């Protein structure tokens, strides 16, 4: 194992997420996970566990994953560009 790696353990069909530390109590997920070739988490659980927003792309089976720090950076850039455009 690598040092200082954060490990989150999800089990298909379970509504609990466990940290890699033995003494940590499990986190209750909003919904049970589903295994369909890949493990899928609900949007609420992605936000709670990974601090990420997800947005599905209309007409596709894909989604965009946006960590909160990237969202903050994007909002700052949009504000800057809006201010420049108003001048």
PDB file with one MODEL, atoms N, CA, C and O in Angstrom:
MODEL        1
ATOM      1  N   UNK A   1       0.849  -1.185   0.000  1.00  0.00           N
ATOM      2  CA  UNK A   1       0.000   0.000   0.000  1.00  0.00           C
ATOM      3  C   UNK A   1       0.894   1.247   0.000  1.00  0.00           C
ATOM      4  O   UNK A   1       2.023   1.218   0.490  1.00  0.00           O
ATOM      5  N   UNK A   2       0.383   2.297  -0.539  1.00  0.00           N
ATOM      6  CA  UNK A   2       1.146   3.537  -0.519  1.00  0.00           C
ATOM      7  C   UNK A   2       0.812   4.315   0.745  1.00  0.00           C
ATOM      8  O   UNK A   2      -0.304   4.235   1.258  1.00  0.00           O
ATOM      9  N   UNK A   3       1.768   5.053   1.231  1.00  0.00           N
ATOM     10  CA  UNK A   3       1.609   5.821   2.453  1.00  0.00           C
ATOM     11  C   UNK A   3       0.665   7.001   2.225  1.00  0.00           C
ATOM     12  O   UNK A   3       0.722   7.657   1.185  1.00  0.00           O
ATOM     13  N   UNK A   4      -0.199   7.267   3.200  1.00  0.00           N
ATOM     14  CA  UNK A   4      -1.118   8.418   3.213  1.00  0.00           C
ATOM     15  C   UNK A   4      -2.153   8.383   2.092  1.00  0.00           C
ATOM     16  O   UNK A   4      -2.653   9.432   1.685  1.00  0.00           O
ATOM     17  N   UNK A   5      -2.476   7.212   1.596  1.00  0.00           N
ATOM     18  CA  UNK A   5      -3.506   7.082   0.578  1.00  0.00           C
ATOM     19  C   UNK A   5      -4.845   6.950   1.271  1.00  0.00           C
ATOM     20  O   UNK A   5      -4.984   6.165   2.209  1.00  0.00           O
ATOM     21  N   UNK A   6      -5.837   7.711   0.821  1.00  0.00           N
ATOM     22  CA  UNK A   6      -7.175   7.617   1.388  1.00  0.00           C
ATOM     23  C   UNK A   6      -7.897   6.469   0.700  1.00  0.00           C
ATOM     24  O   UNK A   6      -7.994   6.436  -0.527  1.00  0.00           O
ATOM     25  N   UNK A   7      -8.396   5.540   1.479  1.00  0.00           N
ATOM     26  CA  UNK A   7      -9.087   4.374   0.945  1.00  0.00           C
ATOM     27  C   UNK A   7     -10.537   4.432   1.388  1.00  0.00           C
ATOM     28  O   UNK A   7     -10.820   4.545   2.581  1.00  0.00           O
ATOM     29  N   UNK A   8     -11.457   4.354   0.436  1.00  0.00           N
ATOM     30  CA  UNK A   8     -12.881   4.271   0.721  1.00  0.00           C
ATOM     31  C   UNK A   8     -13.368   2.944   0.168  1.00  0.00           C
ATOM     32  O   UNK A   8     -13.083   2.606  -0.981  1.00  0.00           O
ATOM     33  N   UNK A   9     -14.096   2.195   0.971  1.00  0.00           N
ATOM     34  CA  UNK A   9     -14.531   0.860   0.574  1.00  0.00           C
ATOM     35  C   UNK A   9     -16.044   0.855   0.393  1.00  0.00           C
ATOM     36  O   UNK A   9     -16.798   1.126   1.328  1.00  0.00           O
ATOM     37  N   UNK A  10     -16.473   0.542  -0.826  1.00  0.00           N
ATOM     38  CA  UNK A  10     -17.892   0.424  -1.160  1.00  0.00           C
ATOM     39  C   UNK A  10     -18.164  -1.039  -1.478  1.00  0.00           C
ATOM     40  O   UNK A  10     -17.336  -1.708  -2.097  1.00  0.00           O
ATOM     41  N   UNK A  11     -19.312  -1.532  -1.061  1.00  0.00           N
ATOM     42  CA  UNK A  11     -19.718  -2.899  -1.350  1.00  0.00           C
ATOM     43  C   UNK A  11     -21.022  -2.850  -2.130  1.00  0.00           C
ATOM     44  O   UNK A  11     -21.966  -2.169  -1.729  1.00  0.00           O
ATOM     45  N   UNK A  12     -21.074  -3.567  -3.236  1.00  0.00           N
ATOM     46  CA  UNK A  12     -22.275  -3.583  -4.066  1.00  0.00           C
ATOM     47  C   UNK A  12     -23.489  -4.005  -3.246  1.00  0.00           C
ATOM     48  O   UNK A  12     -23.450  -5.013  -2.540  1.00  0.00           O
ATOM     49  N   UNK A  13     -24.563  -3.232  -3.341  1.00  0.00           N
ATOM     50  CA  UNK A  13     -25.792  -3.527  -2.633  1.00  0.00           C
ATOM     51  C   UNK A  13     -25.837  -3.022  -1.205  1.00  0.00           C
ATOM     52  O   UNK A  13     -26.853  -3.173  -0.526  1.00  0.00           O
ATOM     53  N   UNK A  14     -24.760  -2.430  -0.744  1.00  0.00           N
ATOM     54  CA  UNK A  14     -24.687  -1.935   0.629  1.00  0.00           C
ATOM     55  C   UNK A  14     -24.943  -0.431   0.660  1.00  0.00           C
ATOM     56  O   UNK A  14     -24.610   0.281  -0.287  1.00  0.00           O
ATOM     57  N   UNK A  15     -25.528   0.041   1.739  1.00  0.00           N
ATOM     58  CA  UNK A  15     -25.722   1.478   1.916  1.00  0.00           C
ATOM     59  C   UNK A  15     -24.707   2.046   2.900  1.00  0.00           C
ATOM     60  O   UNK A  15     -24.938   3.100   3.493  1.00  0.00           O
ATOM     61  N   UNK A  16     -23.578   1.349   3.078  1.00  0.00           N
ATOM     62  CA  UNK A  16     -22.508   1.835   3.930  1.00  0.00           C
ATOM     63  C   UNK A  16     -21.210   1.978   3.147  1.00  0.00           C
ATOM     64  O   UNK A  16     -20.916   1.186   2.252  1.00  0.00           O
ATOM     65  N   UNK A  17     -20.443   2.997   3.498  1.00  0.00           N
ATOM     66  CA  UNK A  17     -19.118   3.204   2.935  1.00  0.00           C
ATOM     67  C   UNK A  17     -18.153   3.169   4.113  1.00  0.00           C
ATOM     68  O   UNK A  17     -18.391   3.818   5.132  1.00  0.00           O
ATOM     69  N   UNK A  18     -17.073   2.421   3.982  1.00  0.00           N
ATOM     70  CA  UNK A  18     -16.107   2.302   5.064  1.00  0.00           C
ATOM     71  C   UNK A  18     -14.794   2.951   4.653  1.00  0.00           C
ATOM     72  O   UNK A  18     -14.380   2.884   3.496  1.00  0.00           O
ATOM     73  N   UNK A  19     -14.153   3.578   5.626  1.00  0.00           N
ATOM     74  CA  UNK A  19     -12.815   4.116   5.421  1.00  0.00           C
ATOM     75  C   UNK A  19     -11.830   2.969   5.580  1.00  0.00           C
ATOM     76  O   UNK A  19     -12.177   1.932   6.145  1.00  0.00           O
ATOM     77  N   UNK A  20     -10.643   3.135   5.104  1.00  0.00           N
ATOM     78  CA  UNK A  20      -9.639   2.090   5.195  1.00  0.00           C
ATOM     79  C   UNK A  20      -9.145   1.838   6.611  1.00  0.00           C
ATOM     80  O   UNK A  20      -8.458   0.847   6.859  1.00  0.00           O
ATOM     81  N   UNK A  21      -9.485   2.722   7.541  1.00  0.00           N
ATOM     82  CA  UNK A  21      -9.044   2.568   8.931  1.00  0.00           C
ATOM     83  C   UNK A  21      -9.981   1.628   9.670  1.00  0.00           C
ATOM     84  O   UNK A  21     -11.200   1.766   9.572  1.00  0.00           O
ATOM     85  N   UNK A  22      -9.435   0.688  10.397  1.00  0.00           N
ATOM     86  CA  UNK A  22     -10.235  -0.312  11.102  1.00  0.00           C
ATOM     87  C   UNK A  22     -11.115   0.305  12.181  1.00  0.00           C
ATOM     88  O   UNK A  22     -12.227  -0.172  12.408  1.00  0.00           O
ATOM     89  N   UNK A  23     -10.636   1.370  12.863  1.00  0.00           N
ATOM     90  CA  UNK A  23     -11.389   1.929  13.984  1.00  0.00           C
ATOM     91  C   UNK A  23     -12.450   2.942  13.560  1.00  0.00           C
ATOM     92  O   UNK A  23     -13.213   3.406  14.407  1.00  0.00           O
ATOM     93  N   UNK A  24     -12.523   3.298  12.286  1.00  0.00           N
ATOM     94  CA  UNK A  24     -13.538   4.239  11.811  1.00  0.00           C
ATOM     95  C   UNK A  24     -14.879   3.538  11.651  1.00  0.00           C
ATOM     96  O   UNK A  24     -14.947   2.415  11.152  1.00  0.00           O
ATOM     97  N   UNK A  25     -15.945   4.207  12.078  1.00  0.00           N
ATOM     98  CA  UNK A  25     -17.271   3.635  11.874  1.00  0.00           C
ATOM     99  C   UNK A  25     -17.716   3.917  10.438  1.00  0.00           C
ATOM    100  O   UNK A  25     -17.308   4.917   9.847  1.00  0.00           O
ATOM    101  N   UNK A  26     -18.558   3.033   9.873  1.00  0.00           N
ATOM    102  CA  UNK A  26     -18.990   3.224   8.489  1.00  0.00           C
ATOM    103  C   UNK A  26     -19.872   4.456   8.331  1.00  0.00           C
ATOM    104  O   UNK A  26     -20.538   4.884   9.274  1.00  0.00           O
ATOM    105  N   UNK A  27     -19.867   5.019   7.128  1.00  0.00           N
ATOM    106  CA  UNK A  27     -20.701   6.167   6.785  1.00  0.00           C
ATOM    107  C   UNK A  27     -21.959   5.633   6.110  1.00  0.00           C
ATOM    108  O   UNK A  27     -21.879   4.788   5.219  1.00  0.00           O
ATOM    109  N   UNK A  28     -23.109   6.123   6.532  1.00  0.00           N
ATOM    110  CA  UNK A  28     -24.371   5.698   5.934  1.00  0.00           C
ATOM    111  C   UNK A  28     -24.595   6.474   4.636  1.00  0.00           C
ATOM    112  O   UNK A  28     -24.590   7.705   4.641  1.00  0.00           O
ATOM    113  N   UNK A  29     -24.789   5.761   3.529  1.00  0.00           N
ATOM    114  CA  UNK A  29     -25.052   6.374   2.236  1.00  0.00           C
ATOM    115  C   UNK A  29     -26.544   6.641   2.081  1.00  0.00           C
ATOM    116  O   UNK A  29     -27.363   5.994   2.734  1.00  0.00           O
ATOM    117  N   UNK A  30     -26.897   7.589   1.223  1.00  0.00           N
ATOM    118  CA  UNK A  30     -28.298   7.899   0.968  1.00  0.00           C
ATOM    119  C   UNK A  30     -29.002   6.733   0.283  1.00  0.00           C
ATOM    120  O   UNK A  30     -30.186   6.497   0.527  1.00  0.00           O
ATOM    121  N   UNK A  31     -28.292   6.005  -0.568  1.00  0.00           N
ATOM    122  CA  UNK A  31     -28.852   4.864  -1.288  1.00  0.00           C
ATOM    123  C   UNK A  31     -27.834   3.741  -1.311  1.00  0.00           C
ATOM    124  O   UNK A  31     -26.634   3.975  -1.167  1.00  0.00           O
ATOM    125  N   UNK A  32     -28.316   2.524  -1.491  1.00  0.00           N
ATOM    126  CA  UNK A  32     -27.406   1.387  -1.659  1.00  0.00           C
ATOM    127  C   UNK A  32     -26.681   1.517  -2.989  1.00  0.00           C
ATOM    128  O   UNK A  32     -27.245   2.008  -3.966  1.00  0.00           O
ATOM    129  N   UNK A  33     -25.433   1.079  -3.022  1.00  0.00           N
ATOM    130  CA  UNK A  33     -24.673   1.109  -4.263  1.00  0.00           C
ATOM    131  C   UNK A  33     -25.185   0.025  -5.212  1.00  0.00           C
ATOM    132  O   UNK A  33     -25.790  -0.959  -4.787  1.00  0.00           O
ATOM    133  N   UNK A  34     -24.934   0.226  -6.493  1.00  0.00           N
ATOM    134  CA  UNK A  34     -25.376  -0.709  -7.522  1.00  0.00           C
ATOM    135  C   UNK A  34     -24.156  -1.109  -8.340  1.00  0.00           C
ATOM    136  O   UNK A  34     -23.344  -0.257  -8.697  1.00  0.00           O
ATOM    137  N   UNK A  35     -24.022  -2.384  -8.636  1.00  0.00           N
ATOM    138  CA  UNK A  35     -22.931  -2.848  -9.483  1.00  0.00           C
ATOM    139  C   UNK A  35     -23.504  -3.244 -10.832  1.00  0.00           C
ATOM    140  O   UNK A  35     -24.364  -4.120 -10.927  1.00  0.00           O
ATOM    141  N   UNK A  36     -23.012  -2.580 -11.877  1.00  0.00           N
ATOM    142  CA  UNK A  36     -23.488  -2.848 -13.237  1.00  0.00           C
ATOM    143  C   UNK A  36     -22.300  -2.745 -14.172  1.00  0.00           C
ATOM    144  O   UNK A  36     -22.284  -1.907 -15.074  1.00  0.00           O
ATOM    145  N   UNK A  37     -21.313  -3.587 -13.963  1.00  0.00           N
ATOM    146  CA  UNK A  37     -20.070  -3.475 -14.719  1.00  0.00           C
ATOM    147  C   UNK A  37     -19.140  -2.490 -14.051  1.00  0.00           C
ATOM    148  O   UNK A  37     -17.923  -2.673 -14.053  1.00  0.00           O
ATOM    149  N   UNK A  38     -19.705  -1.460 -13.488  1.00  0.00           N
ATOM    150  CA  UNK A  38     -19.002  -0.457 -12.690  1.00  0.00           C
ATOM    151  C   UNK A  38     -19.845  -0.208 -11.454  1.00  0.00           C
ATOM    152  O   UNK A  38     -21.047  -0.472 -11.458  1.00  0.00           O
ATOM    153  N   UNK A  39     -19.232   0.292 -10.406  1.00  0.00           N
ATOM    154  CA  UNK A  39     -19.973   0.628  -9.203  1.00  0.00           C
ATOM    155  C   UNK A  39     -20.535   2.032  -9.361  1.00  0.00           C
ATOM    156  O   UNK A  39     -19.782   2.969  -9.627  1.00  0.00           O
ATOM    157  N   UNK A  40     -21.827   2.193  -9.202  1.00  0.00           N
ATOM    158  CA  UNK A  40     -22.468   3.496  -9.342  1.00  0.00           C
ATOM    159  C   UNK A  40     -22.911   4.008  -7.985  1.00  0.00           C
ATOM    160  O   UNK A  40     -23.489   3.272  -7.185  1.00  0.00           O
ATOM    161  N   UNK A  41     -22.628   5.294  -7.733  1.00  0.00           N
ATOM    162  CA  UNK A  41     -23.067   5.976  -6.518  1.00  0.00           C
ATOM    163  C   UNK A  41     -24.122   6.999  -6.889  1.00  0.00           C
ATOM    164  O   UNK A  41     -24.125   7.515  -8.006  1.00  0.00           O
ATOM    165  N   UNK A  42     -25.008   7.292  -5.967  1.00  0.00           N
ATOM    166  CA  UNK A  42     -25.989   8.351  -6.212  1.00  0.00           C
ATOM    167  C   UNK A  42     -25.274   9.706  -6.206  1.00  0.00           C
ATOM    168  O   UNK A  42     -24.155   9.820  -5.706  1.00  0.00           O
ATOM    169  N   UNK A  43     -25.923  10.722  -6.762  1.00  0.00           N
ATOM    170  CA  UNK A  43     -25.333  12.060  -6.773  1.00  0.00           C
ATOM    171  C   UNK A  43     -25.110  12.568  -5.354  1.00  0.00           C
ATOM    172  O   UNK A  43     -24.088  13.190  -5.064  1.00  0.00           O
ATOM    173  N   UNK A  44     -26.080  12.296  -4.462  1.00  0.00           N
ATOM    174  CA  UNK A  44     -25.955  12.752  -3.074  1.00  0.00           C
ATOM    175  C   UNK A  44     -24.749  12.118  -2.395  1.00  0.00           C
ATOM    176  O   UNK A  44     -24.041  12.779  -1.636  1.00  0.00           O
ATOM    177  N   UNK A  45     -24.512  10.826  -2.669  1.00  0.00           N
ATOM    178  CA  UNK A  45     -23.382  10.149  -2.048  1.00  0.00           C
ATOM    179  C   UNK A  45     -22.051  10.584  -2.658  1.00  0.00           C
ATOM    180  O   UNK A  45     -21.043  10.631  -1.952  1.00  0.00           O
ATOM    181  N   UNK A  46     -22.025  10.901  -3.948  1.00  0.00           N
ATOM    182  CA  UNK A  46     -20.799  11.425  -4.563  1.00  0.00           C
ATOM    183  C   UNK A  46     -20.412  12.748  -3.907  1.00  0.00           C
ATOM    184  O   UNK A  46     -19.236  13.003  -3.649  1.00  0.00           O
ATOM    185  N   UNK A  47     -21.412  13.582  -3.640  1.00  0.00           N
ATOM    186  CA  UNK A  47     -21.153  14.862  -2.973  1.00  0.00           C
ATOM    187  C   UNK A  47     -20.667  14.630  -1.549  1.00  0.00           C
ATOM    188  O   UNK A  47     -19.694  15.249  -1.118  1.00  0.00           O
ATOM    189  N   UNK A  48     -21.336  13.743  -0.815  1.00  0.00           N
ATOM    190  CA  UNK A  48     -20.975  13.508   0.582  1.00  0.00           C
ATOM    191  C   UNK A  48     -19.604  12.847   0.738  1.00  0.00           C
ATOM    192  O   UNK A  48     -18.837  13.213   1.629  1.00  0.00           O
ATOM    193  N   UNK A  49     -19.292  11.877  -0.123  1.00  0.00           N
ATOM    194  CA  UNK A  49     -18.039  11.116   0.035  1.00  0.00           C
ATOM    195  C   UNK A  49     -16.840  11.768  -0.638  1.00  0.00           C
ATOM    196  O   UNK A  49     -15.723  11.681  -0.128  1.00  0.00           O
ATOM    197  N   UNK A  50     -17.054  12.414  -1.769  1.00  0.00           N
ATOM    198  CA  UNK A  50     -15.937  12.927  -2.559  1.00  0.00           C
ATOM    199  C   UNK A  50     -15.962  14.434  -2.762  1.00  0.00           C
ATOM    200  O   UNK A  50     -15.073  14.983  -3.413  1.00  0.00           O
ATOM    201  N   UNK A  51     -16.976  15.119  -2.211  1.00  0.00           N
ATOM    202  CA  UNK A  51     -17.130  16.565  -2.380  1.00  0.00           C
ATOM    203  C   UNK A  51     -17.147  16.935  -3.859  1.00  0.00           C
ATOM    204  O   UNK A  51     -16.491  17.884  -4.288  1.00  0.00           O
ATOM    205  N   UNK A  52     -17.920  16.157  -4.635  1.00  0.00           N
ATOM    206  CA  UNK A  52     -18.037  16.364  -6.074  1.00  0.00           C
ATOM    207  C   UNK A  52     -19.500  16.519  -6.468  1.00  0.00           C
ATOM    208  O   UNK A  52     -20.362  15.787  -5.982  1.00  0.00           O
ATOM    209  N   UNK A  53     -19.773  17.462  -7.337  1.00  0.00           N
ATOM    210  CA  UNK A  53     -21.091  17.586  -7.952  1.00  0.00           C
ATOM    211  C   UNK A  53     -21.064  16.788  -9.242  1.00  0.00           C
ATOM    212  O   UNK A  53     -20.024  16.701  -9.895  1.00  0.00           O
ATOM    213  N   UNK A  54     -22.183  16.210  -9.611  1.00  0.00           N
ATOM    214  CA  UNK A  54     -22.271  15.493 -10.883  1.00  0.00           C
ATOM    215  C   UNK A  54     -23.424  16.061 -11.683  1.00  0.00           C
ATOM    216  O   UNK A  54     -24.454  16.443 -11.127  1.00  0.00           O
ATOM    217  N   UNK A  55     -23.245  16.112 -12.979  1.00  0.00           N
ATOM    218  CA  UNK A  55     -24.296  16.617 -13.873  1.00  0.00           C
ATOM    219  C   UNK A  55     -24.351  15.708 -15.079  1.00  0.00           C
ATOM    220  O   UNK A  55     -23.369  15.558 -15.806  1.00  0.00           O
ATOM    221  N   UNK A  56     -25.501  15.106 -15.285  1.00  0.00           N
ATOM    222  CA  UNK A  56     -25.662  14.212 -16.436  1.00  0.00           C
ATOM    223  C   UNK A  56     -25.785  15.016 -17.715  1.00  0.00           C
ATOM    224  O   UNK A  56     -26.403  16.080 -17.727  1.00  0.00           O
ATOM    225  N   UNK A  57     -25.203  14.516 -18.788  1.00  0.00           N
ATOM    226  CA  UNK A  57     -25.264  15.166 -20.094  1.00  0.00           C
ATOM    227  C   UNK A  57     -26.508  14.661 -20.822  1.00  0.00           C
ATOM    228  O   UNK A  57     -26.627  13.467 -21.099  1.00  0.00           O
ATOM    229  N   UNK A  58     -27.416  15.551 -21.125  1.00  0.00           N
ATOM    230  CA  UNK A  58     -28.691  15.202 -21.736  1.00  0.00           C
ATOM    231  C   UNK A  58     -28.494  14.374 -22.999  1.00  0.00           C
ATOM    232  O   UNK A  58     -27.680  14.712 -23.860  1.00  0.00           O
ATOM    233  N   UNK A  59     -29.249  13.289 -23.095  1.00  0.00           N
ATOM    234  CA  UNK A  59     -29.203  12.445 -24.279  1.00  0.00           C
ATOM    235  C   UNK A  59     -28.034  11.485 -24.332  1.00  0.00           C
ATOM    236  O   UNK A  59     -27.813  10.830 -25.351  1.00  0.00           O
ATOM    237  N   UNK A  60     -27.277  11.392 -23.237  1.00  0.00           N
ATOM    238  CA  UNK A  60     -26.128  10.480 -23.196  1.00  0.00           C
ATOM    239  C   UNK A  60     -26.194   9.644 -21.920  1.00  0.00           C
ATOM    240  O   UNK A  60     -27.059   9.860 -21.072  1.00  0.00           O
ATOM    241  N   UNK A  61     -25.295   8.712 -21.795  1.00  0.00           N
ATOM    242  CA  UNK A  61     -25.181   7.953 -20.545  1.00  0.00           C
ATOM    243  C   UNK A  61     -23.963   8.433 -19.761  1.00  0.00           C
ATOM    244  O   UNK A  61     -23.443   7.714 -18.908  1.00  0.00           O
ATOM    245  N   UNK A  62     -23.514   9.651 -20.053  1.00  0.00           N
ATOM    246  CA  UNK A  62     -22.319  10.206 -19.414  1.00  0.00           C
ATOM    247  C   UNK A  62     -22.684  11.348 -18.464  1.00  0.00           C
ATOM    248  O   UNK A  62     -23.764  11.934 -18.539  1.00  0.00           O
ATOM    249  N   UNK A  63     -21.753  11.631 -17.582  1.00  0.00           N
ATOM    250  CA  UNK A  63     -21.928  12.734 -16.641  1.00  0.00           C
ATOM    251  C   UNK A  63     -20.601  13.457 -16.467  1.00  0.00           C
ATOM    252  O   UNK A  63     -19.536  12.897 -16.727  1.00  0.00           O
ATOM    253  N   UNK A  64     -20.675  14.691 -16.029  1.00  0.00           N
ATOM    254  CA  UNK A  64     -19.492  15.486 -15.702  1.00  0.00           C
ATOM    255  C   UNK A  64     -19.356  15.472 -14.183  1.00  0.00           C
ATOM    256  O   UNK A  64     -20.329  15.698 -13.464  1.00  0.00           O
ATOM    257  N   UNK A  65     -18.145  15.205 -13.701  1.00  0.00           N
ATOM    258  CA  UNK A  65     -17.867  15.215 -12.270  1.00  0.00           C
ATOM    259  C   UNK A  65     -17.059  16.463 -11.970  1.00  0.00           C
ATOM    260  O   UNK A  65     -16.013  16.692 -12.577  1.00  0.00           O
ATOM    261  N   UNK A  66     -17.542  17.270 -11.033  1.00  0.00           N
ATOM    262  CA  UNK A  66     -16.917  18.547 -10.745  1.00  0.00           C
ATOM    263  C   UNK A  66     -16.599  18.669  -9.262  1.00  0.00           C
ATOM    264  O   UNK A  66     -17.501  18.896  -8.456  1.00  0.00           O
ATOM    265  N   UNK A  67     -15.320  18.521  -8.884  1.00  0.00           N
ATOM    266  CA  UNK A  67     -14.947  18.729  -7.482  1.00  0.00           C
ATOM    267  C   UNK A  67     -15.223  20.181  -7.080  1.00  0.00           C
ATOM    268  O   UNK A  67     -15.122  21.084  -7.910  1.00  0.00           O
ATOM    269  N   UNK A  68     -15.570  20.405  -5.816  1.00  0.00           N
ATOM    270  CA  UNK A  68     -15.949  21.749  -5.369  1.00  0.00           C
ATOM    271  C   UNK A  68     -14.843  22.774  -5.582  1.00  0.00           C
ATOM    272  O   UNK A  68     -15.137  23.931  -5.884  1.00  0.00           O
ATOM    273  N   UNK A  69     -13.562  22.380  -5.430  1.00  0.00           N
ATOM    274  CA  UNK A  69     -12.485  23.357  -5.623  1.00  0.00           C
ATOM    275  C   UNK A  69     -12.398  23.800  -7.091  1.00  0.00           C
ATOM    276  O   UNK A  69     -12.037  24.944  -7.369  1.00  0.00           O
ATOM    277  N   UNK A  70     -12.724  22.906  -8.026  1.00  0.00           N
ATOM    278  CA  UNK A  70     -12.722  23.276  -9.444  1.00  0.00           C
ATOM    279  C   UNK A  70     -13.914  24.187  -9.736  1.00  0.00           C
ATOM    280  O   UNK A  70     -13.798  25.142 -10.505  1.00  0.00           O
ATOM    281  N   UNK A  71     -15.056  23.889  -9.122  1.00  0.00           N
ATOM    282  CA  UNK A  71     -16.238  24.733  -9.291  1.00  0.00           C
ATOM    283  C   UNK A  71     -15.954  26.152  -8.815  1.00  0.00           C
ATOM    284  O   UNK A  71     -16.345  27.116  -9.474  1.00  0.00           O
ATOM    285  N   UNK A  72     -15.274  26.292  -7.674  1.00  0.00           N
ATOM    286  CA  UNK A  72     -14.921  27.616  -7.149  1.00  0.00           C
ATOM    287  C   UNK A  72     -13.993  28.353  -8.113  1.00  0.00           C
ATOM    288  O   UNK A  72     -14.159  29.551  -8.344  1.00  0.00           O
ATOM    289  N   UNK A  73     -13.017  27.638  -8.673  1.00  0.00           N
ATOM    290  CA  UNK A  73     -12.096  28.257  -9.635  1.00  0.00           C
ATOM    291  C   UNK A  73     -12.856  28.706 -10.883  1.00  0.00           C
ATOM    292  O   UNK A  73     -12.616  29.803 -11.388  1.00  0.00           O
ATOM    293  N   UNK A  74     -13.761  27.879 -11.380  1.00  0.00           N
ATOM    294  CA  UNK A  74     -14.531  28.205 -12.581  1.00  0.00           C
ATOM    295  C   UNK A  74     -15.425  29.421 -12.334  1.00  0.00           C
ATOM    296  O   UNK A  74     -15.545  30.294 -13.193  1.00  0.00           O
ATOM    297  N   UNK A  75     -16.049  29.473 -11.159  1.00  0.00           N
ATOM    298  CA  UNK A  75     -16.883  30.632 -10.832  1.00  0.00           C
ATOM    299  C   UNK A  75     -16.052  31.908 -10.788  1.00  0.00           C
ATOM    300  O   UNK A  75     -16.498  32.960 -11.247  1.00  0.00           O
ATOM    301  N   UNK A  76     -14.840  31.817 -10.233  1.00  0.00           N
ATOM    302  CA  UNK A  76     -13.945  32.973 -10.190  1.00  0.00           C
ATOM    303  C   UNK A  76     -13.547  33.436 -11.578  1.00  0.00           C
ATOM    304  O   UNK A  76     -13.505  34.637 -11.846  1.00  0.00           O
ATOM    305  N   UNK A  77     -13.251  32.486 -12.467  1.00  0.00           N
ATOM    306  CA  UNK A  77     -12.889  32.851 -13.845  1.00  0.00           C
ATOM    307  C   UNK A  77     -14.084  33.468 -14.562  1.00  0.00           C
ATOM    308  O   UNK A  77     -13.926  34.440 -15.301  1.00  0.00           O
ATOM    309  N   UNK A  78     -15.280  32.913 -14.352  1.00  0.00           N
ATOM    310  CA  UNK A  78     -16.473  33.467 -14.982  1.00  0.00           C
ATOM    311  C   UNK A  78     -16.726  34.887 -14.497  1.00  0.00           C
ATOM    312  O   UNK A  78     -17.068  35.757 -15.297  1.00  0.00           O
ATOM    313  N   UNK A  79     -16.564  35.138 -13.193  1.00  0.00           N
ATOM    314  CA  UNK A  79     -16.726  36.482 -12.659  1.00  0.00           C
ATOM    315  C   UNK A  79     -15.728  37.452 -13.288  1.00  0.00           C
ATOM    316  O   UNK A  79     -16.084  38.577 -13.638  1.00  0.00           O
ATOM    317  N   UNK A  80     -14.472  37.010 -13.431  1.00  0.00           N
ATOM    318  CA  UNK A  80     -13.449  37.864 -14.036  1.00  0.00           C
ATOM    319  C   UNK A  80     -13.774  38.181 -15.481  1.00  0.00           C
ATOM    320  O   UNK A  80     -13.656  39.328 -15.909  1.00  0.00           O
ATOM    321  N   UNK A  81     -14.188  37.156 -16.246  1.00  0.00           N
ATOM    322  CA  UNK A  81     -14.518  37.385 -17.655  1.00  0.00           C
ATOM    323  C   UNK A  81     -15.756  38.269 -17.800  1.00  0.00           C
ATOM    324  O   UNK A  81     -15.826  39.093 -18.712  1.00  0.00           O
ATOM    325  N   UNK A  82     -16.728  38.101 -16.906  1.00  0.00           N
ATOM    326  CA  UNK A  82     -17.932  38.946 -16.948  1.00  0.00           C
ATOM    327  C   UNK A  82     -17.566  40.401 -16.675  1.00  0.00           C
ATOM    328  O   UNK A  82     -18.063  41.308 -17.343  1.00  0.00           O
ATOM    329  N   UNK A  83     -16.698  40.619 -15.692  1.00  0.00           N
ATOM    330  CA  UNK A  83     -16.259  41.974 -15.355  1.00  0.00           C
ATOM    331  C   UNK A  83     -15.520  42.604 -16.531  1.00  0.00           C
ATOM    332  O   UNK A  83     -15.738  43.774 -16.844  1.00  0.00           O
ATOM    333  N   UNK A  84     -14.647  41.836 -17.185  1.00  0.00           N
ATOM    334  CA  UNK A  84     -13.913  42.356 -18.348  1.00  0.00           C
ATOM    335  C   UNK A  84     -14.851  42.663 -19.502  1.00  0.00           C
ATOM    336  O   UNK A  84     -14.659  43.657 -20.204  1.00  0.00           O
ATOM    337  N   UNK A  85     -15.850  41.837 -19.709  1.00  0.00           N
ATOM    338  CA  UNK A  85     -16.799  42.035 -20.816  1.00  0.00           C
ATOM    339  C   UNK A  85     -17.666  43.255 -20.600  1.00  0.00           C
ATOM    340  O   UNK A  85     -18.118  43.869 -21.567  1.00  0.00           O
ATOM    341  N   UNK A  86     -17.909  43.621 -19.349  1.00  0.00           N
ATOM    342  CA  UNK A  86     -18.739  44.784 -19.027  1.00  0.00           C
ATOM    343  C   UNK A  86     -18.007  46.091 -19.214  1.00  0.00           C
ATOM    344  O   UNK A  86     -18.633  47.150 -19.260  1.00  0.00           O
ATOM    345  N   UNK A  87     -16.680  46.037 -19.324  1.00  0.00           N
ATOM    346  CA  UNK A  87     -15.883  47.272 -19.496  1.00  0.00           C
ATOM    347  C   UNK A  87     -15.869  47.731 -20.917  1.00  0.00           C
ATOM    348  O   UNK A  87     -15.248  48.746 -21.231  1.00  0.00           O
TER     349      UNK A  87
ENDMDL
END
